[in-house]
Amino acid sequence: MPVLIQLTTADHGGRVSTGKCGTAECGVSCNCGCPYTAMETRGHTEAIEIIEARYPNQWLGLVIPPEEDEFAPERAMLVAYSHDDNEVWDAMSRVTHNQVVHVYFNGQYSADYVDWAASEPATYGARLSQPSPFGGDMISLMPL
């Protein structure tokens, strides 16, 4: 899995160890210099359209800088990318809690996925009569 930047503690590049990184005190006003507070000044961000052009038909995990509109960002820091969404979600689960993240598939969904997304949800406890559109075995909606 291509994880580009580890973002779990101040060890990921902060200028000083303040003990705040990863706590409620870490954020835009934190002075540790971690990627969340210094990603723009360190040149770790780039235009999202450039990232998307470089990684077509892959799942992307991005951290949005504090200066950006979190609902319609133009710039971001790429943390992980993969053809497997589980790999990207695993990588993004290690991002410290105070960061705005976006995870999405950067491409066209297959016809199987579109059909699956448009279908009626199964009832609780039901067993799907078709394979998952993501491949693999049938999915149980409750523990067996």
Helices and strands as residue ranges (DSSP letters): G 10-12, H 35-38, E 46-47, H 48-54, E 58-64, E 75-82, H 85-92, E 100-106, H 111-118
